[in-house]
Every structure is written in structure tokens, then in C-alpha cells.
Amino acid sequence: MNQIIFTFFLWLHSMSAGIWLGGSLLYLIKSYKYKDKKISSLDFISDYNSVLLVSSILLFFSGVIIAFDRLTYGDYSSSKAILLLIKVLLTFVVLFLTWNNRNAVKENRINPSIFISMIIYLIATILSVY
């Protein structure tokens, strides 16, 4: 793949991941801050949902393109391929947990996907460095 196009997809993937993880951290902090109050703890996040949806879609598609390029044209070792597989599986776990816990705010439960997202981010960093 052209290096400029590949760099663009890497940038798009990193920006989307930052928005996803940063938004998840904001969500966690605000949910914890307002969990004892009578006001809805999600009033602040309603505008962010569309941004989160777009970043999730961009994250998924850019990740598929990057993975395809690296697995096809790169020199991926079996350990890197296993890390990539773990990253993809954890991503599906996060999506499943997010879908299952979409009404968790009413019950004041914290979605554990933020912690799994941090692990995914760590794996992505390891894959990009080594």
C-alpha cells in the first residue's frame, strides 16, 4: 500500500482510538461523580454519542485496512499475529459489553469496557513499537 495512504489510515485509527478511550474515561469519571445525585448522569454524554459512533466505525474500518496491509505485506511474526488476534477478540468483547450495558446508567453500574479498552490500547502500542 502507498506509504502516504497507510500513514493516513494509521493516523485515522489513532485519532479514533483516542476519541473512544478519552470519551470512555470521561464517561467513567462523570458517571462516578454523579452516581449519588438525583440528576441523570448521562445528560452530558448525549451529544457525545454521535461522535462515539463515528469514531467506532472509523476505528473498525481503519483497523481492518491496517491489519490486512500488515498481514499481507508486512513481516508479521506469529507472536505479533497472536497479539493482533487477541486485540481483535478483546475489541469484540468491548463491543459486546457496551451493547449489553447500554442501559447500565439507570442501575449505576460501571461498564468494564474502559479497562479492556486500555488493554487493547496497550496491545496496539506494543504492535506498533516492536
N, C-alpha and C positions, 0 to 999 in steps of 0.2 A: 504494500500500500504506500502511496505517496507520503513522505515524511510530514509534510505540512498538514495533510488531511488527518493523519494519525495523531499528530500533536493537537489538532483541534478537538478530536474525539477524547483524547486524554484530558484536555482542559475542561471540556463539557462534562465529562464523567466526574472530575474532581470538584467542579463547582456544584454539580447536582448532589454529590455526596456531602459536601459541606453544608448545603442548604438543608438536606434531610437530617443530618446529625445535629446541626445547630438548632433547627426547629424542634427536634425531639428533646434536646436538652432544655430549650425554652419551655416546652410543654411540661416536662417533668418538674422544673422549678416552679412554674406558675401553678400547676396542679397541687403541688405540695404546699405552696404559700396560701392558697385559697381553700384548702380541703376542710377547714373548720368553720368557714364563713357561710352565710346563707346565700350569697350571690353565686351565680354559676361560674365555675372556674374555667369554663371554656368560652366565655364571651370574647376573650382576647384572641382566640385561635380561629374563629370562624372565617376571618379574612385570609388567614394563612393556609387554609385547606386547599385552595386552588393552586397556590404556589407549590405546596407539598405534592399535589397530584402531578403537576407538570414536571417537577424535579424528579419524581419517582419514575415517570415514563422515560424522561431523558436518561436517567441513570441506568435503567434497564436496557434500553436500546444501544446506548454508547458502550455499555459493558459487554453486550453481545458482540458488537463490532470489534472491540479491543481484544476480547478473548479469542474470537475467530482469527484475527490477524496474528496474534502471538502464538496460537497453537498451530497455525498453518505455516507462517513464515519465520517464526522465532525459533530459538533453540531452547525450548522448554524441556527441562528435566522432568523425571517422573515425580520428584518431590514438589516441584512447582505446580505440576498438573494436579496433584493431590490437594495442595493448598487452594488452588483455584476451584476445585470441586467442593471443598469444604466451604469456601466463601459463597459459592452459588447455593449450596444447601442451606447455609445459615440465612441467606437472603430470603429464601422461600419460607423459612421458619419465621423470620421477622414479618413478612407479608401475611402469613397465616395468623400470627399473634395480633398484628394490627387489625386485621379483619375481624377476628374473634372479640377483641377488646374495644371495638369502636364505640360501645355504649358504656364503657367502664367508668367514665367520669361520674355518672349518676350514682355509681356504687363506691366511689372514691378508691378505686383500685389503680395502682400504677402499672402501666404497661411495661413488661420486662424487655420489650424490644430495643429500648435505648441501650441497654448493656450489651445485647447481642450485636447491635449496630456498631458499637465501639470495637468489638472483637473483629467484625468484618472490616472496619477501617484499619485496624492493626494488620490484618492479613493482607489488605491491599497495599499497605506501606511496605511490608516485607516483600511482596511480589515485585514492587517497583524498584526496590533497592538492590535486591540480590538476583 
